């Protein structure tokens, strides 16, 4: 039942995303990241885990490029059914990943999970209770259960729902930021 509800929400959100141009998504993403940069948790953070966005996600490229020389910026790399963290050291140190064709850093791996201050997390949908619905692979749930960092979900306003269905393994966010 819950799996079916999740599948339906993923389908609905996928359709809604198609109604927005890349430039509209980028403009809305800029609003979201201005809100993040205003957060005390971000201002204090020395190490930030973010993601290199796919075309249908909240756009992160400008944010990563703006901050990687001022803070330690980590990006996830898909390795099998896990996420490996790599230090972002510039766009010239990125290659197309094998699994999803997303640009991924080729730099040094990062294993000091307790040093991560803030994690900025994409999702298909979020709700008012800070629940997150991902794409269904549980990559982030596996990573987040071991982390004490502040977890900030990011999404477009149409992805912020009244309620998203959850399972016991789904990890809640500390905050959800949308345009």
KELUMLUM-806302 format. One line per 5 residues: number of its first residue (from 1); their letters; for each residue x, y, z of N, C-alpha, C, O, CB. Coordinates in Angstrom, 1 decimal, m for minus. Glycine has a CB too. Layout:
N
NUM) a) X/Y/Z/X/Y/Z/X/Y/Z/X/Y/Z/X/Y/Z; ...
***
This chain:
179
1) xxxxx) 0.8/m1.2/0.0/0.0/0.0/0.0/0.9/1.3/0.0/0.7/2.2/m0.8/m0.9/0.0/1.2; 1.8/1.3/1.0/2.7/2.5/1.0/3.5/2.6/m0.2/3.7/3.7/m0.8/3.6/2.4/2.3; 4.1/1.5/m0.7/4.9/1.5/m1.9/4.1/2.0/m3.1/4.6/2.7/m3.9/5.4/0.1/m2.3; 2.8/1.7/m3.2/2.0/2.1/m4.3/1.7/3.7/m4.2/1.8/4.4/m5.2/0.6/1.4/m4.3; 1.5/4.1/m2.9/1.3/5.6/m2.7/2.6/6.3/m3.1/2.6/7.4/m3.8/1.0/5.9/m1.2
6) xxxxx) 3.8/5.8/m2.7/5.0/6.4/m3.1/5.2/6.5/m4.6/5.6/7.5/m5.1/6.2/5.7/m2.4; 4.9/5.4/m5.2/5.1/5.3/m6.7/4.2/6.4/m7.4/4.6/7.0/m8.3/4.7/3.9/m7.2; 3.0/6.5/m6.9/2.0/7.5/m7.4/2.5/8.9/m7.2/2.4/9.8/m8.2/0.6/7.3/m6.8; 3.0/9.2/m6.1/3.6/10.6/m5.8/4.8/10.8/m6.7/4.9/11.9/m7.3/4.0/10.8/m4.3; 5.6/9.9/m6.9/6.8/10.0/m7.8/6.3/10.3/m9.2/6.9/11.2/m9.9/7.7/8.7/m7.8
11) xxxxx) 5.3/9.6/m9.6/4.8/9.9/m11.0/4.2/11.3/m11.1/4.5/12.0/m12.1/3.7/8.8/m11.3; 3.4/11.7/m10.1/2.8/13.0/m10.2/3.8/14.1/m10.2/3.7/15.1/m10.9/1.9/13.2/m8.9; 4.9/14.0/m9.3/5.9/15.0/m9.3/6.7/15.0/m10.6/7.1/16.1/m11.1/6.9/14.7/m8.1; 7.0/13.9/m11.1/7.7/13.8/m12.4/6.9/14.6/m13.5/7.5/15.3/m14.3/7.9/12.3/m12.9; 5.6/14.5/m13.5/4.8/15.2/m14.5/4.8/16.7/m14.2/4.9/17.5/m15.1/3.3/14.7/m14.4
16) xxxxx) 4.7/17.1/m12.9/4.8/18.5/m12.6/6.1/19.2/m13.0/6.1/20.3/m13.5/4.5/18.7/m11.1; 7.2/18.4/m12.8/8.5/19.0/m13.1/8.6/19.3/m14.6/9.3/20.2/m15.0/9.6/18.0/m12.8; 7.9/18.5/m15.4/8.0/18.7/m16.9/7.3/20.1/m17.3/7.6/20.6/m18.4/7.3/17.6/m17.6; 6.5/20.7/m16.4/5.8/21.9/m16.7/6.7/23.1/m16.5/6.3/24.3/m16.8/4.6/22.0/m15.8; 7.9/22.9/m16.0/8.9/24.0/m15.7/10.1/23.9/m16.6/10.6/22.8/m16.8/9.3/24.0/m14.2
21) xxxxx) 10.5/25.0/m17.1/11.7/25.1/m18.0/12.9/25.0/m17.1/12.8/25.2/m15.9/11.7/26.4/m18.9; 14.1/24.7/m17.7/15.3/24.7/m16.9/15.6/26.0/m16.3/16.1/26.1/m15.2/16.5/24.2/m17.8; 15.3/27.1/m17.0/15.6/28.4/m16.5/14.7/28.8/m15.3/15.1/29.4/m14.4/15.4/29.5/m17.6; 13.4/28.3/m15.4/12.5/28.5/m14.2/13.0/27.7/m13.0/13.0/28.2/m11.9/11.1/28.0/m14.6; 13.5/26.5/m13.2/14.0/25.6/m12.1/15.3/26.3/m11.6/15.5/26.3/m10.3/14.3/24.2/m12.6
26) xxxxx) 16.1/26.8/m12.4/17.3/27.5/m11.9/17.0/28.8/m11.1/17.6/29.0/m10.1/18.3/27.9/m13.1; 16.0/29.5/m11.6/15.6/30.8/m10.8/15.0/30.4/m9.5/15.3/31.0/m8.5/14.6/31.6/m11.7; 14.2/29.3/m9.4/13.6/28.9/m8.1/14.7/28.3/m7.2/14.7/28.5/m6.0/12.5/27.8/m8.4; 15.7/27.6/m7.8/16.8/27.1/m7.1/17.6/28.2/m6.4/18.1/28.0/m5.3/17.7/26.2/m8.0; 17.8/29.3/m7.1/18.6/30.4/m6.6/17.9/30.9/m5.3/18.6/31.3/m4.3/18.7/31.6/m7.6
31) xxxxx) 16.6/31.0/m5.3/15.8/31.4/m4.1/16.1/30.5/m3.0/16.3/30.9/m1.8/14.3/31.5/m4.4; 16.0/29.2/m3.3/16.2/28.2/m2.2/17.6/28.3/m1.6/17.8/28.3/m0.4/16.1/26.7/m2.8; 18.6/28.5/m2.4/20.0/28.6/m1.9/20.3/29.9/m1.2/21.2/29.9/m0.4/21.0/28.3/m3.0; 19.6/30.9/m1.6/19.7/32.2/m0.8/19.2/31.9/0.6/19.8/32.5/1.6/18.9/33.3/m1.5; 18.1/31.2/0.7/17.6/30.8/2.1/18.6/30.0/2.9/18.8/30.2/4.1/16.2/30.1/2.0
36) xxxxx) 19.2/29.0/2.2/20.2/28.2/2.9/21.4/29.0/3.4/21.9/28.9/4.5/20.7/27.1/1.9; 21.9/29.9/2.5/23.0/30.8/2.9/22.7/31.7/4.1/23.6/32.1/4.7/23.5/31.6/1.7; 21.5/31.9/4.3/21.0/32.8/5.4/20.9/32.0/6.7/20.9/32.6/7.8/19.6/33.4/5.1; 20.9/30.6/6.6/20.8/29.8/7.9/22.1/29.9/8.7/23.2/29.9/8.2/20.5/28.3/7.5; 21.9/30.0/10.0/23.0/30.0/11.0/23.8/28.7/10.8/25.0/28.7/10.9/22.5/30.2/12.4
41) xxxxx) 23.1/27.6/10.6/23.8/26.3/10.5/24.7/26.3/9.3/25.7/25.6/9.3/22.7/25.1/10.4; 24.3/27.0/8.2/25.2/27.0/7.1/26.4/28.0/7.3/27.5/27.7/7.0/24.4/27.5/5.8; 26.1/29.1/7.9/27.1/30.1/8.2/28.2/29.5/9.1/29.4/29.7/8.9/26.6/31.3/8.9; 27.8/28.6/10.1/28.8/28.0/11.0/29.5/26.8/10.4/30.5/26.4/10.8/28.1/27.6/12.3; 28.8/26.2/9.4/29.3/24.9/8.8/30.7/25.1/8.2/31.0/26.0/7.4/28.3/24.4/7.8
46) xxxxx) 31.6/24.1/8.5/32.9/24.0/7.9/32.9/23.0/6.7/33.6/23.2/5.7/34.0/23.7/8.9; 32.1/21.9/6.9/32.0/20.9/6.0/30.5/20.6/5.6/29.7/20.4/6.5/32.6/19.5/6.5; 30.2/20.8/4.3/28.9/20.7/3.8/28.8/19.6/2.7/29.6/19.5/1.8/28.4/22.0/3.2; 27.9/18.6/2.9/27.6/17.6/1.9/26.4/18.1/1.1/25.3/18.4/1.7/27.3/16.2/2.6; 26.6/18.2/m0.2/25.5/18.7/m1.1/25.4/17.6/m2.2/25.9/16.5/m2.0/25.7/20.1/m1.6
51) xxxxx) 24.9/17.9/m3.3/24.9/17.0/m4.4/25.0/17.7/m5.7/24.7/18.9/m5.8/23.5/16.1/m4.4; 25.5/17.1/m6.8/25.6/17.7/m8.1/24.3/17.4/m8.8/24.1/16.2/m9.1/26.9/17.2/m8.9; 23.5/18.4/m9.0/22.1/18.1/m9.4/21.9/17.6/m10.9/22.7/17.8/m11.8/21.3/19.4/m9.3; 20.9/16.8/m11.0/20.4/16.3/m12.3/19.4/17.4/m12.8/19.0/18.3/m12.0/19.7/14.9/m12.2; 19.1/17.4/m14.1/18.3/18.5/m14.7/16.9/18.7/m14.0/16.4/19.8/m14.1/18.1/18.3/m16.1
56) xxxxx) 16.4/17.6/m13.4/15.0/17.8/m12.8/15.1/18.1/m11.3/14.0/18.1/m10.7/14.3/16.5/m13.0; 16.3/18.3/m10.7/16.4/18.6/m9.3/16.7/20.0/m9.0/17.0/20.8/m9.9/17.5/17.7/m8.7; 16.5/20.4/m7.7/17.0/21.8/m7.3/18.4/21.9/m7.8/19.3/21.1/m7.4/16.8/22.0/m5.8; 18.7/22.9/m8.5/20.0/23.1/m9.2/21.1/23.5/m8.2/20.9/24.6/m7.5/19.9/24.1/m10.3; 22.1/22.8/m8.1/23.2/23.0/m7.1/24.5/23.5/m7.6/25.3/24.0/m6.9/23.4/21.8/m6.3
61) xxxxx) 24.7/23.5/m8.9/26.0/23.7/m9.5/26.6/25.1/m9.1/27.7/25.2/m8.7/25.9/23.7/m11.0; 25.8/26.2/m9.2/26.3/27.5/m8.8/26.6/27.6/m7.4/27.6/28.2/m7.0/25.2/28.6/m9.2; 25.8/27.0/m6.5/26.1/27.0/m5.1/27.4/26.3/m4.8/28.2/26.8/m4.0/24.9/26.3/m4.3; 27.6/25.1/m5.4/28.9/24.3/m5.1/30.1/25.2/m5.6/31.0/25.3/m4.9/28.8/23.0/m5.9; 30.0/25.7/m6.8/31.1/26.5/m7.3/31.4/27.8/m6.5/32.5/28.2/m6.4/30.8/26.9/m8.8
66) xxxxx) 30.3/28.4/m5.9/30.5/29.6/m5.1/31.2/29.3/m3.8/31.9/30.1/m3.3/29.1/30.2/m4.8; 31.0/28.1/m3.2/31.4/27.8/m1.8/32.6/26.8/m1.7/33.1/26.8/m0.6/30.3/27.3/m1.1; 32.9/26.1/m2.7/33.9/25.0/m2.5/35.3/25.5/m2.1/36.1/24.8/m1.5/34.1/24.2/m3.7; 35.6/26.8/m2.3/36.9/27.3/m1.9/36.9/27.9/m0.5/37.9/28.2/0.1/37.4/28.4/m2.9; 35.7/28.1/0.0/35.5/28.7/1.4/35.2/27.7/2.4/35.5/27.9/3.6/34.4/29.8/1.3
71) xxxxx) 34.5/26.6/2.0/34.1/25.5/2.9/34.6/24.2/2.3/34.8/24.1/1.1/32.6/25.5/3.2; 34.6/23.1/3.1/34.9/21.8/2.5/33.5/21.3/2.0/32.6/21.1/2.7/35.5/20.8/3.5; 33.4/21.2/0.6/32.2/20.7/0.0/32.4/19.3/m0.5/33.3/19.0/m1.2/31.8/21.7/m1.2; 31.4/18.5/0.0/31.5/17.0/m0.4/30.3/16.8/m1.3/29.2/17.3/m1.2/31.3/16.2/0.9; 30.6/15.9/m2.3/29.5/15.4/m3.2/29.5/13.9/m3.1/30.5/13.2/m3.0/29.8/15.9/m4.6
76) xxxxx) 28.3/13.3/m3.2/28.1/11.8/m3.2/28.4/11.2/m4.6/28.1/11.9/m5.6/26.7/11.4/m2.7; 29.0/10.1/m4.6/29.3/9.3/m5.8/28.6/7.9/m5.6/28.8/7.3/m4.5/30.8/9.1/m6.1; 27.8/7.5/m6.5/27.1/6.2/m6.4/28.1/5.1/m6.6/28.7/5.0/m7.7/25.9/6.1/m7.4; 28.2/4.2/m5.6/29.1/3.0/m5.7/28.2/1.8/m5.4/28.0/1.6/m4.2/30.4/3.1/m4.8; 27.7/1.1/m6.4/26.8/0.0/m6.1/25.5/0.5/m5.6/24.8/1.3/m6.2/27.5/m1.0/m5.2
81) xxxxx) 25.2/0.1/m4.3/23.9/0.5/m3.7/24.2/1.5/m2.5/23.4/1.7/m1.6/23.1/m0.6/m3.2; 25.4/2.1/m2.5/25.9/3.0/m1.4/26.3/4.3/m2.1/26.6/4.4/m3.3/27.0/2.4/m0.6; 26.4/5.3/m1.2/27.0/6.6/m1.6/28.3/6.7/m1.0/28.5/6.5/0.2/26.0/7.8/m1.2; 29.3/7.0/m1.8/30.7/7.3/m1.3/30.8/8.8/m1.4/30.4/9.4/m2.4/31.8/6.5/m2.2; 31.4/9.4/m0.4/31.6/10.9/m0.4/33.0/11.3/m0.9/34.0/10.6/m0.6/31.4/11.4/1.0
86) xxxxx) 33.0/12.3/m1.8/34.2/12.8/m2.3/34.3/14.3/m2.1/33.3/15.0/m2.1/34.4/12.5/m3.9; 35.5/14.8/m1.9/35.7/16.2/m1.7/35.7/16.9/m3.1/36.4/16.4/m4.0/37.1/16.5/m1.0; 34.9/17.9/m3.3/34.8/18.6/m4.6/36.0/19.6/m4.6/36.2/20.4/m3.7/33.5/19.4/m4.7; 36.8/19.5/m5.7/38.0/20.3/m5.8/38.0/21.1/m7.1/39.0/21.6/m7.6/39.2/19.5/m5.7; 36.8/21.3/m7.7/36.7/22.1/m8.9/36.1/21.3/m10.1/36.2/20.1/m10.1/38.0/22.6/m9.3
91) xxxxx) 35.4/22.0/m11.0/34.7/21.4/m12.1/35.6/20.6/m13.0/35.2/19.7/m13.7/34.0/22.4/m12.9; 36.9/21.0/m13.0/37.9/20.2/m13.9/38.2/18.8/m13.3/38.8/18.0/m14.0/39.2/21.0/m14.0; 37.8/18.6/m12.1/38.0/17.3/m11.5/36.7/16.5/m11.3/36.5/15.8/m10.3/38.6/17.5/m10.1; 35.9/16.5/m12.4/34.6/15.8/m12.4/34.6/14.9/m13.7/35.2/15.3/m14.7/33.4/16.8/m12.4; 34.0/13.7/m13.6/33.8/12.9/m14.7/32.4/12.4/m14.7/31.7/12.4/m13.6/34.8/11.7/m14.7
96) xxxxx) 31.9/11.9/m15.8/30.5/11.4/m15.9/30.5/10.1/m15.2/31.2/9.1/m15.5/30.1/11.2/m17.4; 29.6/9.9/m14.2/29.5/8.7/m13.4/28.9/7.6/m14.2/28.2/7.8/m15.2/28.6/9.0/m12.2; 29.2/6.4/m13.8/28.8/5.2/m14.6/27.3/4.9/m14.4/26.7/4.5/m15.4/29.6/4.0/m14.1; 26.8/5.1/m13.2/25.4/4.6/m13.0/24.3/5.5/m13.5/23.4/5.0/m14.1/25.3/4.4/m11.5; 24.5/6.8/m13.3/23.4/7.7/m13.7/23.8/8.8/m14.7/23.0/9.6/m15.1/22.8/8.4/m12.5
101) xxxxx) 25.1/8.7/m15.1/25.5/9.8/m16.0/25.6/11.1/m15.4/25.7/12.1/m16.2/24.6/9.8/m17.2; 25.6/11.2/m14.1/25.8/12.5/m13.4/27.3/12.8/m13.3/28.1/11.9/m13.0/25.0/12.5/m12.0; 27.6/14.0/m13.4/29.0/14.4/m13.2/29.4/14.1/m11.7/28.6/14.4/m10.8/29.3/15.9/m13.5; 30.5/13.5/m11.5/30.9/13.1/m10.1/32.4/13.5/m9.9/33.2/13.4/m10.9/30.8/11.6/m9.9; 32.7/13.9/m8.7/34.1/14.3/m8.4/35.1/13.0/m8.5/34.6/11.9/m8.1/34.3/15.0/m7.1
106) xxxxx) 36.3/13.2/m8.9/37.2/12.1/m8.9/38.3/12.3/m7.8/39.2/11.5/m7.7/38.0/12.1/m10.3; 38.1/13.3/m6.9/39.0/13.6/m5.9/39.0/12.5/m4.8/38.6/11.4/m4.9/38.7/14.9/m5.3; 39.5/13.0/m3.7/39.8/12.2/m2.5/38.5/11.8/m1.8/37.5/12.6/m1.7/40.7/13.0/m1.5; 38.4/10.5/m1.4/37.2/10.1/m0.6/37.3/10.7/0.8/38.3/11.0/1.3/37.2/8.5/m0.6; 36.1/10.8/1.4/35.9/11.4/2.7/35.2/10.4/3.6/34.1/10.0/3.3/35.2/12.8/2.6
111) xxxxx) 35.8/10.1/4.7/35.2/9.1/5.6/34.9/9.7/7.0/34.4/8.9/7.9/36.1/8.0/5.7; 35.3/10.9/7.3/35.1/11.5/8.6/33.6/12.0/8.8/33.4/13.2/8.8/36.1/12.7/8.9; 32.6/11.1/8.8/31.2/11.5/8.8/30.9/12.5/9.9/30.0/13.3/9.8/30.4/10.3/8.9; 31.6/12.3/11.1/31.3/13.2/12.2/31.7/14.6/12.0/31.4/15.5/12.8/31.9/12.6/13.5; 32.5/14.9/11.0/33.0/16.3/10.7/32.0/17.0/9.8/32.1/18.2/9.6/34.3/16.2/10.0
116) xxxxx) 31.0/16.3/9.2/30.0/16.9/8.4/29.0/17.7/9.2/28.4/17.2/10.2/29.2/15.9/7.5; 28.9/19.0/8.9/28.1/19.9/9.7/26.7/20.1/9.2/25.7/20.2/9.9/28.7/21.3/9.8; 26.5/20.0/7.8/25.3/20.3/7.2/25.2/19.4/5.9/26.1/19.3/5.2/25.1/21.8/6.8; 24.0/18.7/5.8/23.8/17.9/4.6/22.6/18.5/3.9/21.5/18.6/4.4/23.6/16.4/5.0; 22.8/18.8/2.6/21.7/19.4/1.8/21.2/18.2/0.9/22.0/17.7/0.1/22.2/20.6/0.9
121) xxxxx) 20.0/17.8/1.0/19.5/16.6/0.4/18.3/16.8/m0.6/17.4/17.5/m0.2/19.0/15.7/1.5; 18.4/16.3/m1.8/17.3/16.3/m2.7/16.2/15.3/m2.3/16.5/14.4/m1.5/17.8/16.1/m4.1; 15.1/15.5/m2.9/14.0/14.5/m2.7/13.0/14.7/m3.8/12.9/15.7/m4.4/13.4/14.6/m1.3; 12.2/13.6/m3.9/11.0/13.7/m4.8/9.9/14.6/m4.2/9.3/15.4/m4.9/10.4/12.3/m5.2; 9.7/14.4/m2.9/8.7/15.2/m2.1/9.1/15.2/m0.7/9.8/14.3/m0.1/7.3/14.6/m2.4
126) xxxxx) 8.6/16.3/0.0/8.8/16.4/1.4/7.5/16.8/2.0/6.6/17.3/1.3/9.9/17.5/1.8; 7.3/16.7/3.3/6.1/17.2/4.0/6.3/18.0/5.2/7.5/18.3/5.6/5.2/16.0/4.3; 5.2/18.5/5.8/5.3/19.4/6.9/5.9/18.8/8.2/6.3/19.6/9.1/3.9/19.9/7.2; 6.0/17.5/8.2/6.6/16.8/9.4/8.1/16.6/9.1/8.7/15.8/9.8/5.9/15.5/9.7; 8.6/17.2/8.0/10.0/17.0/7.5/10.3/15.6/7.0/11.5/15.2/7.0/10.9/17.3/8.7
131) xxxxx) 9.3/14.8/6.6/9.5/13.5/6.0/10.0/13.7/4.6/9.6/14.7/4.0/8.2/12.6/6.1; 10.7/12.8/4.1/11.3/12.9/2.7/10.9/11.6/1.9/11.0/10.5/2.5/12.8/13.0/2.8; 10.5/11.8/0.7/10.3/10.7/m0.2/11.4/10.9/m1.3/11.4/11.8/m2.0/8.9/10.8/m0.9; 12.3/9.8/m1.4/13.3/9.9/m2.4/12.9/9.1/m3.6/11.7/8.9/m3.9/14.6/9.2/m1.8; 13.9/8.8/m4.4/13.6/8.1/m5.7/13.4/6.6/m5.5/13.1/5.9/m6.5/14.8/8.3/m6.7
136) xxxxx) 13.7/6.1/m4.3/13.3/4.7/m4.0/14.5/3.8/m3.9/14.3/2.5/m3.7/12.5/4.2/m5.1; 15.7/4.3/m3.9/16.9/3.4/m3.8/17.5/3.4/m2.4/18.3/2.6/m2.1/18.0/3.9/m4.8; 17.0/4.3/m1.5/17.4/4.4/m0.1/18.9/4.8/0.0/19.5/4.6/1.1/17.2/3.1/0.6; 19.5/5.4/m1.0/20.9/5.8/m0.9/21.1/6.8/0.3/22.0/6.6/1.1/21.4/6.5/m2.2; 20.2/7.8/0.4/20.4/8.8/1.4/20.0/8.3/2.8/20.6/8.6/3.8/19.6/10.0/1.1
141) xxxxx) 19.0/7.5/2.9/18.6/6.9/4.2/19.7/6.1/4.8/20.0/6.2/6.0/17.3/6.0/4.0; 20.4/5.3/4.0/21.6/4.6/4.5/22.7/5.5/5.0/23.3/5.3/6.1/22.2/3.7/3.4; 22.9/6.6/4.2/24.0/7.5/4.6/23.6/8.3/5.9/24.4/8.5/6.7/24.3/8.4/3.4; 22.3/8.8/5.9/21.9/9.7/6.9/21.7/9.0/8.3/21.9/9.7/9.3/20.6/10.3/6.6; 21.4/7.8/8.4/21.2/7.1/9.7/22.5/7.2/10.5/22.4/7.1/11.8/20.7/5.7/9.5
146) xxxxx) 23.6/7.3/9.9/24.9/7.3/10.7/25.4/8.7/10.9/26.4/8.9/11.5/26.0/6.6/9.9; 24.6/9.7/10.5/25.1/11.1/10.6/24.4/11.9/11.7/23.2/11.8/11.9/24.9/11.8/9.3; 25.2/12.8/12.4/24.6/13.7/13.4/24.5/15.1/12.8/24.0/16.0/13.5/25.5/13.7/14.6; 24.8/15.3/11.5/24.8/16.6/10.9/23.3/17.1/10.8/22.4/16.3/10.8/25.4/16.5/9.5; 23.2/18.4/10.6/21.9/19.0/10.3/21.5/18.6/8.9/22.3/18.7/8.0/21.9/20.6/10.4
151) xxxxx) 20.3/18.1/8.7/19.8/17.6/7.5/18.8/18.5/6.9/17.7/18.7/7.5/19.2/16.1/7.6; 19.1/19.2/5.8/18.2/20.2/5.1/17.7/19.6/3.8/18.5/19.5/2.9/18.9/21.5/4.9; 16.5/19.3/3.7/15.9/18.9/2.4/15.6/20.1/1.6/15.2/21.1/2.1/14.6/18.0/2.7; 15.8/19.9/0.3/15.5/21.0/m0.7/14.6/20.5/m1.8/14.8/19.4/m2.3/16.8/21.6/m1.3; 13.6/21.4/m2.1/12.7/21.0/m3.2/12.0/22.3/m3.7/12.1/23.4/m3.1/11.6/20.0/m2.6
156) xxxxx) 11.4/22.1/m4.8/10.5/23.2/m5.4/9.2/23.2/m4.6/8.8/22.2/m4.0/10.3/23.0/m6.9; 8.5/24.3/m4.6/7.3/24.4/m3.8/6.2/23.3/m4.1/5.5/22.9/m3.2/6.7/25.8/m4.0; 6.1/22.9/m5.4/5.1/21.9/m5.7/5.5/20.5/m5.2/4.7/19.6/m5.3/5.0/21.9/m7.3; 6.8/20.4/m4.7/7.2/19.1/m4.1/7.0/19.1/m2.6/7.2/18.0/m2.0/8.7/18.9/m4.4; 6.5/20.2/m2.0/6.3/20.2/m0.6/4.8/19.9/m0.4/3.9/20.7/m0.7/6.7/21.7/0.0
161) xxxxx) 4.5/18.7/0.1/3.2/18.2/0.2/2.7/18.2/1.7/3.5/18.4/2.6/3.1/16.8/m0.3; 1.4/18.0/1.8/0.8/17.9/3.2/1.4/16.7/3.9/1.8/16.8/5.1/m0.8/17.8/3.0; 1.4/15.6/3.2/1.9/14.3/3.8/2.6/13.5/2.8/2.1/13.3/1.6/0.7/13.5/4.5; 3.7/12.9/3.1/4.3/11.8/2.2/4.3/10.5/3.0/4.6/10.5/4.2/5.7/12.2/1.8; 4.0/9.4/2.4/4.0/8.1/3.1/5.4/7.7/3.5/6.4/8.0/2.7/3.4/7.0/2.2
166) xxxxx) 5.6/7.1/4.6/6.9/6.8/5.1/7.0/5.3/5.6/6.0/4.8/6.0/7.4/7.8/6.2; 8.2/4.8/5.5/8.5/3.5/6.1/9.4/3.7/7.3/9.8/4.8/7.6/9.2/2.5/5.1; 9.6/2.6/8.1/10.4/2.8/9.3/11.9/3.2/9.0/12.5/3.8/9.9/10.4/1.5/10.1; 12.4/2.8/7.8/13.8/3.2/7.5/13.9/4.6/6.9/15.1/5.0/6.7/14.3/2.2/6.5; 12.8/5.3/6.6/12.9/6.7/6.1/13.4/7.6/7.2/12.9/7.7/8.3/11.6/7.1/5.5
171) xxxxx) 14.4/8.4/6.8/15.0/9.4/7.8/14.4/10.8/7.6/14.3/11.3/6.5/16.6/9.5/7.6; 14.0/11.4/8.7/13.4/12.7/8.7/14.5/13.8/8.5/15.6/13.6/8.9/12.6/13.0/10.0; 14.1/14.9/7.9/15.0/16.0/7.8/14.9/16.9/9.1/13.9/16.8/9.8/14.6/16.9/6.5; 15.8/17.8/9.3/15.7/18.7/10.4/15.0/20.0/9.9/14.3/20.6/10.7/17.1/19.1/10.9; 15.1/20.2/8.6/14.4/21.3/8.0/14.2/21.0/6.5/14.9/20.3/5.9/15.1/22.7/8.2
176) xxxx) 13.1/21.7/5.9/12.9/21.5/4.5/12.8/23.0/3.9/12.1/23.8/4.5/11.6/20.7/4.2; 13.6/23.2/2.9/13.6/24.6/2.3/13.2/24.5/0.9/13.6/23.7/0.1/15.1/25.1/2.4; 12.2/25.4/0.5/11.7/25.4/m0.8/11.5/26.9/m1.2/11.5/27.8/m0.4/10.3/24.6/m1.0; 11.2/27.1/m2.5/11.1/28.5/m3.0/9.8/29.1/m2.7/9.5/30.2/m3.0/11.3/28.5/m4.5
***
